[in-house]
């Protein structure tokens, strides 16, 4: 009887292993959900849709973009972390570290399976076209004199993502960012609308995200927080041209899944993202729109995520947002 039970157990385990292997090998056999924790029309949404098109082409199944912008993105990136690790719910990860540090979740690098990074965009500071401010240096000067005089739109949760880069510059110039008027929004697209409507005085977001409003004469960039002027926006000065030793900063975007995603699915997705990243169509789309290109494989992305968590903690601690 014991021998029969043992043989039965072995048979069940073998069948179970075979099913898992076959399922992973044949993945995907149905549409995949790609969660974008930002509103439609922003940079995360645009780049995700180009990536999704490439994944559909390579895997022969729809990769359906679903926008989850609630709470400045916390809803979406939490949903990615809690999904079943079967490869049918993936998502676009960006600067997530502030959420845990600000008590809005418990998200760390352990909350995800990193797959590949495909983008990094430098933050920029924008004003309404008719704003009195003509440079970022003028903004810093006024904040030094009266920290509460300017409403600062974050393009997400405050201070995080785009606004973290600006926060570092303000801290370095002796400004207590705890005293500033930060205004959160459900992503850059919503923040830009708020800027044009007069709800905030300045907004941190990328240049590509603001480009259509710049072309329409509604928004004017003061500076990009990059080491040098961007090829796609050569007329926009860097922050360092106006403020000595201004540090660069911005937002990364990467494909990730929930923890426990099978390694063979990770490997296939990683290879696909690298192929898409190097494709002429993806490169042209990104460059034409002015989005920054940055590739990291799964291992490199994990290292970067840990660096991102440490850097974000440094900024928020200096801001007094955490003890």
Buried (B, 14 or more C-beta within 10 A) or exposed (E): EEEEEEEEEEEEEEEEEEEEEEBBEEBBEEEBBBBBBBBBBBBBBBBBBBBBBBBBBBBEBBBEBBBBBBBBBBBBBBBBBEBEBBBBBBBBBBBBBBBBBBEBBEBBBEBBBBBBBBBBBBBBBBBBBEBEBEBBBBBBEBBEEEBEEBBBBBBBBBBBBBBBBBBBBBBBBEBEBEEBBBBBBBBBBBBBBBBBEEBBBBBBBBBBBBBBBBEEEBBBBBBBBBEEBBEBBEEBBBBBBBBEEBBBBBBBBBBBBBBEBBEEBBEBBBEBBBEBBEBEEBEEBBEEBBBBBBBBBBEBBBEBBEEBBEBBBEBBEBBEBBE
